[in-house]
Amino acid sequence: MTIAPTLQQYMDERGIRYDLVPHEPTLSALGSAHAGHIPSDRLAKAVVLNDGGRYTLAVLPASHHLQLSDLRTVLGQEVHLASEPEAADVFRDCALGAAPAVGACYGLDVIVDSSIDQQQELYFEGGDHATLVHVSGAEFARLNPQAQHGSFSARD
């Protein structure tokens, strides 16, 4: 059970209260929610985007899928999904596909789907495929203090 050093240092420096939830290794956000025995609406998944020169992190519930056209409208710019090598380059201390839903510690702008704001508690990948980080909704907001918010996902 481990979390990415960049994430851990960021949370510790800010006094974020969190718990770690170990689970069987998985390869998807929905799989992690199931393995961790948590509602998929409460698992915040991270999607790395590229606007052609900068990366942005979109955060949405594991129970939802990204609506890229809506996200482009909310952001007011053209973005596309980052490639796996691009995501790996941004999240160097994380396993591929296990990026935390916290962008500030990695120098990323963040946009959070408005459905996340309704959650009293949230979970997100800690940087590997076997550990979730559990925080209150208020603490999650502190983790992404400059995040933009908007509606850009739909329930699966």
Secondary structure, DSSP 4 states (H G I P E B T S, - for coil): ----HHHHHHHHHTT---EEEE----SSHHHHHHHTT--GGGEEEEEEEE-SS-EEEEEEETTEEE-HHHHHHHHTS--EEPPHHHHHHHSTTS-TT---S--GGGT-EEEEETTGGG-SEEEEE-SSSSEEEEEEHHHHHHHSTT-EEE--EEE-
